[in-house]
Amino acid sequence: MNLFRAAVLAALSFVPAGPSAAQDITLTSHDGKVEITGTLLGFDGEFYRVETRYGELTVDGSGVTCDGPACPSMTDYIAELTLSGSSTMAEVLLPALIEGFALRNRYQTRRETEDETRFSYLLFQNDPARPHAVFSFRVTTTDEGFADLLADEADLVMALREIRPEERRRALELGLGDMTDNNRSRVLALDAMVPVVAPVNPVQSISMPMLARVFAGEIDNWADLGGPDAPIALHLPTAGSGLAQAVEDRLLTPVRKTLPDDVIRHTRSSLLSRAVTIDPFAIGIASFAETGTARPLTLTGECGFSLAATRRNIKTEDYPLNSPMFLYMPARRLPKVAREFMAYMRSPAAQIVIRRAGFVDQAPELIPVAGQGNRLANAIAAAGAEVPLTELQRLVSTLSGMQRLSLSFRFETGSSRPDAQSRTNIAQLAQALESGAYDTRQLLFVGFSDGDGAAEGNARIALKRAEAVRDAVLQAAETLDLARVGISVDAFGEALPMACDDSDWGRQVNRRVEVWVR
């Protein structure tokens, strides 16, 4: 704080004072040498956030006195946090986490509903008549959540998609920081986009290219998918919702297709699942956590590989239509209780709450070699001139006696930057290493590639990716003592495919870095 006061004093000494317009507050240092006037933007119980002629400043309340009509009460302060965005996250996931946080910290809670789109959680500690904190929710869409953040009407955005370039640019212009940085965004839980049909529908599986053609309106009869001669009814969440936008971004945009006009929309993913369940000719894309009694379709490829939307496949990011659940926050200080809540959401206790709420948690799990049966069968099926038997034997020999960690790492399309879920995984693994969770263990970062191109070149690329992930984890684990854990890298290129290489989706799934533990 002394450095901050010195910086403010220096700024004041170089800018001539002049007549000022009416201001909300004046903050004066206890020695009277520094005086700051401005418009109060926020107070978190500890720090003032003030808009001044020198820009936005954050000032420690313990070092100043406040004068003016907008000065908050230091004794009657109630922490406030406003969340806006995804209904899927607001209706179930965040309330469950607030209840878990309150129980862990001995708060009592009360939920107050204003209308269909607004409710609040009040946290009480000693005085049941005066809340310690109020968490306010605006239940809308991911689009609306980002709009509220940019309008300074929300502290956190609940999103079912990544921030888009235009939203990121506007946030930077408004001084909210780079919303793709680790400190500005995090993956809270894991979800997936799951194609669902009625239980009586005879179709059991569908390929990603065919699914894209169905939702582009190019395939409009079930007979083309091995079903009855009947028209296909398309169901999606409401336009502007994160899940619906993720469908367009992840399923249609890569193959330059768009949605037709006759898609039936639903305000909630749970309502979509119910509508599909009672219509034998409907197909929808629902949240993994809200498929209800509708039957999920397995994703397949021409090569015969298949991937179902299971908890393990989603957690390892092997399922090609993963849809992480994001929290975005601006570059400003949150109230202390909000910061404690954010820290709680990374804890093992919170991961249990997430799982019990029906979503996929991020707690690392170890998967034994015995649980890799389908993957090893795929490797044998794909073996040939490009992947000789000796390479498969080396793979089995290397990984024998080890367990695969459920944290996988993939990269943004056409980039060496890890994708959003992988950036969160890097931070999680680094934290686990620093805590001693893998002391005396051996960690092997293993790179894999798709089958597009020469096998030798793919193996080199896979090794570079494994080295890049290892380096990123070690850079994040600042306090790790490397003498406590063994860390090495290897690569097997295209030797262990997860999906068919006949589509961009399959190739994206196959390009990955895994961590194996002994």
N, C-alpha and C positions, 0 to 999 in steps of 0.2 A: 504494500500500500504506500510506503514511503516513496518508492520509485514512481508510483502513479502520481502522487501529489507533486513530486518534483517536475514530472512531465507537464502536468496541468499548469503549474506555476510558470514554467518556461514558456508555455504557449501564451499565457496571459501577458508575460513581460514583453513579448514581441508583437502583440496585437493591441493597438491603441484602444482604450475604452471610450465608448461613446454612449449617447442616449439609447436606452433599450426599450423595446416594446414590452407590454404587460406579459409577465411570465408566470408560470404556475408555481415554481419553487425557487428558493435560493438555498444552496448548501454552503455552509461556512465551516472551515477547519477549526478545530478547538483553539488553535493559537491565533486565529483571526487573519492569517497570512494568505489564505486561499479562499476565494469566493466564486461559486459557480451558479449562474442563473440559467434556467431553461424550462422546458416543458417535460413534466414527469411522464415517462413512457411505461414505467413499471417499477415495482418494488417487491423483492422476494423474501422479505423479512430480514435480510442481511445487507443487500446491495440495492442502491438506487440506479435506475437506468434513465438517463436524462438526454433529451435532444437540446444541444446548445449551438451557439454560433460557430463552434469549432467541430461540430459533428456530434455523433452519439457517444456519450461517455458512460462508463459504469463506475460507480463510486461506493466505497465501503461505508456503510451507514455508521459503523462504530467510530469513524474518524471525523464525522461532521455533525453539525446540527442543522435541522431543516426548518425553514420559515416559508410561509405561503399557504394559500388556501388548499393546495393539492397535497400537502404533506400528509403521509399516512400515519396512523397510530402505531407506535412501536409496541404497544402492549396488546392491542385488540386486533392485530394483524391476522388475517386468514389467507393461507396460501391458496392460490387458484391455478388450475391447469385446464386448458381448453383443448379438446381433441376433436378433429373433424375428419370425415372421410368414410371409408368402407363400412357398409352395414354388416357384412360378415364378421369383421373384427369387432365392431362396436356392440353387437347384440350378444355375443357369447364370450369371445376370447378375452377382451380387455376387462369386462366385469368380473370374470373368473380370476384374473390376475390381481385386480384390485382387492377382491375378497381375500385372496391368499396373502397379499402384502399386508392387509389390515390385521389378519389373524397372527401373522408372524411378528408384527410390531405392536400388538395389543391395542389396536384401534377398534372402535365400534363403527359400523357403517349403516347408512340409511340411503336408500335410493329414492329419488324424487323425479317423477315423470312430468314434463311440461306439456308435450304433445307427442305425436308419432315420430318426430324427428329429433327431439331434444329431451335429454334426461341428465341427471347429475348424481354423483356419488358423494355423500358427505361423510367425512372421517372425523370421529370424535375421540378425545382422549380422556380428559378429566371432567370437563364440564359438558353434560349432555345437552345443554342449551346453546352452546357455542361451538361450531365445528372448528377443528384444527386445519382442515383443508377441504376444498371443494374441487372435484374433477368433473368438468362439464363436457358433455358429448353432443355433437351435432351429427346425426346419422344420415348420411347422404350417399355420395359416390366418391370415388378417388379423384375425379375431376374437380368436384366441389371442394374437397379437402385441400387440394393444392391452391385453389382460388382463394380459400379462406386464409391460408398461410400467407400468400402474397399480399393479401389485403390487411395483414396484421390482425386477423380475427381468430387465429388459432395458434396454439403453441406446438402441437404435434399433428402430423398428417398420418392417418391410417390408410395405407395404400396396398392394392393387390397388383400393382405393376411398378416398374421403375419410373422415376421422374423422367419426363421427356425433355429433349434439348431446349425447347422454347421455355419451359417452366424453369429449367436450370439456369438459363441465361437471365431471365427476369429476376430470379432469386439473387443472383450475383449482383445485378444492377441495383437491387434494393438493399444491399448490404447484409443479406442473410447468410452469406457464405456459399461455398461450393457444396451443394446438397448431395453430391455423390461421395464426399469424403467419409471416412469411417466414423468421424465424430458427428456427422450430420445425418447419417442414415444407418439403419441396422435392420437385419432380418430378425423379426420377432418370432416367427414360427414358419412352418413349411406347409404348403397346400399344393394342390395340383388341379389341373383342368381335366376332368374325366368325362369322356363321351358316355352317355347313359341312354338306355332304351327301356321300354316296358318289360316286365318279367316274362310276358307271353311272346315277346318278339323272338323269332328263331335265330336271328343273326347274333353270333357270339363274339366276333372280332372284326377289326377293320384296320387297314393300313393308314399311315399318316397321309400319303398322297390322296387316297380315296376319301378320307375324312375332310381334307381341305376342299376337294371337289364337291362333296356333299354340302358343306356350309357355304360354298360359292354358288350353289344352285345349279351346278353343271350335272350332277347326278340327282335326279328328283324322284326316282322310283326304287322301292326296296328290291325289286327283281334284279337290279344291277348289282346288288350286294349279296345275292343268294337268298333273299327273303321273298315275301309274297308280292304279287303284282298290285302294288298300292302306292299312292303318292307319299313322299316323305314330308313330314311336318317338322320344321326347324324351330328349336327353342333356345333362347339365350337370355342371360340377365339383361337388365335395362341398359340402354346405351349410356355411356359415360361412366358406368361402373368399372372398377379395375379388372374384374374377371372378364367382362365382355371385351374390354380393350386389349387384355392379354391374349384373348383368342385371336383377335385381328392381328396383333403384333407378332405372335409366335406361330400361328397356324396359317394365316392367309397371306400376310405381307411377304414372307420369304418366297412364295411362289406367285407373287403379283396377282392375287385374287382379292375380290371384295365380296362383302355380304350382299345377298339379294334384299329386296324391299319387304318381302313377305315373312320375315323372321318374327316369331311370336316372342315378345319380351316379358320379363318377370322382374318385379322389384326385389325379390329375394331368391337366392339360389335354392333354398328349401322349397319355395313355391314352384320353382321350375321342376324340381325332382318329382313333386306330387303330380304336376300336370302331365309329365312324361309317363309316369307310372300307370295312369289310367287311359292313355292313348296308345294302342298297339302299333301305330304307324308314326310315332313321334321319335325324334332323337334330339337330345340336348347336350350341352356341356355344362357340367355342374362342378361346384367345389367338392373336393375329396371328402371334406368333413360334412357335407350336406347332400350326399347322394340319396339318402333316405332308403326307400324301398325300390327305387329304380335300379336296374341292373347295369353295372359298368361293362363296357366293351373292352376287350383286351386289344392292345395295339400290336399289329403284326407287320411283317415285311415279306417281300417275295423270296428272300433267302430262307424263310422258315423260322427266324427268330421271333420271339414274342415278349412283350413287356406288359405286365398288369400294373395297375395303380395300387401298389401295396405300400404299407408304411415304410418298409425297408427300402424299396426302390425309390421312393420319394426322398427319404432321408439321405441316401447315397447320391442323389441327383441322377440316378440311372434312368428314371422315367422321363421321357422326352418332353412332357408337358408340365413340368414343375411350375408352380406359381408361388414364389415366396411371399410372405406377408411382411410388408415393410412399415417401419416407423421413420418418418422424416422430421427433423427438428432444426430450427434456424440457429445461427451463430449468436445466441444470446443466452444469458444465464437464466436457468429455471429455478424456481423456489427449492429450498433444501429438501422438502418432503417429496417433490417431484424428482429430484436427482436421486434420492434414495429409492424411489419406485423404479426408476430407470435401471439402477444397479441391481435391484431385486430381480428384474425380468431376465437377467443373464444368469441367475443362480440355479443350482440344481433343483431347488424347491420349486422354482417357477417352471422348470421343464416338466416336472410331474403334473403341475396344474394344466399346462398346455396339452399334455397327452390326455389327461382325464376330460378335458373339454372337447376332445374329438379331433384335435389337430395333431400334426406331426412335430414333435419336439426336436431340439438340436443337441440333446445330450449325446456325447460320443458313445458308440457301442462297438464291441469287438465281434466280428463275424468270422467264425472258424472256416478253415479250408473246406470242411465237410458241408458247409452251407453254400458253396460255390458250384454246386453240381451243374446247373444249367449253363453257367458261364464256361466251365471247362468243356462241357459237351459242345458248346458253340465254337470253342477254340479248335477242337478236334475236327468239327465239320468244316471249318474255314481253312484248315491246314492245306498246304499244297506247295507249289514251287516257290511262292513268295515267303511262306512261313514253313520251313522244314521241320520235320519231327524233332531234330536236335534242339531247335529253339523252344519247342513246347516242353521238351524234357528239362531244359535249363530253367524254364519258368516254374515247372512243378518242383524241381529240386530247390530252387531259391526260396519259394514261398512255403515249402513244406515246414510244418511246425510253427508257422506264423498265423496271425489273425489279421483280417482286414479291418481297419478303422472305418466307421461309417461316414467320416468326413471325407468328401471327395472334392476335387478342385478342377474347375473348367474355366475357359477363357471366353471373353467377349468375342463375337464373330469378327474375324479379320483383325484381331488385336492380340497383343501379348499381355493385356491387362486381365487379371482374374475377374470373373463375373461377380455380380452382387452377392450371391450366396457364398461363393468361394472366398470373397473378402471377409465375410463374417466368419467363415471356417478358419481362415488364417489367424484371425484374432483369437478365436476360441482355442485353437491348438497351441498358440503361443502362450496364452494364459495358463493352460493346463501344464505346459512344460515348466513355466516359471513356478507353479505351485508344487512341483515335485511329483505330479501324477504319473510320470513315466520314468522316474529315477530307476537306474539299473536296468532299464529296458533298452531294446534295440529298435529304432524306427527306420524303416526303409521307404523312401519316397520313390514310387514306381510310375514311370510315364508310359502311356499308351496312345496310339494314334488311330486314325481311320485307315482304310485300305486304299485310299485314292493316291496313286503315285507309287514310286519304287519303294519296296520294303526297307531297303537300306537307308534311304533318305528319311523315311517315316520314323525309323528307329532313332536317328540322330535328332530329329525334331522332338520326339517324345522325351529323350534324355534332357534336352535343353529345357523343356517345360518342367520336368521334375526338379532340375537344378534351380529354376526360377522360383518354384513354390517353396522349396527348402530354404532358399535365401530370404524370401519374404517372411517366412515363419521365424527364422532366426533373427531377422532384423526387428520383428515385432516383439520377440521375447528378450527384452533388453537385459533382464536380470538373470537369465539362464546361465548356469554353470555347465559348460559343455562336457566337463569331466563326469557329470552325473548321468549322462544319457548318451547312447551311441546313435549317431545319425549318418545315414548313407543314402545313395541314390542308385537307381538302375532303370532300365527301360526295356520293354518288350515290343515296342511298336504296335503292329496290328495283330499281335498274336492272341489277344483275348477280347474279341469284339462283344459289345453289349447289344448291338442292333445291326440291322442291315445297312450296308453302305450305299444303297440305291437311292437315298434321299439326303437332303441337307440335315434333316432332323436326326437321322441315324448316324451320320458322320459326326455331328455335334456331340452326340452321346458317347461315341467311341473315343473322341479326343479328350483325355482326362489324365489326371494324376491321382493315384491312390496312395494311401499310407498303410503300410503293413507293420505289425508290431510282434516282437518276440520277447 
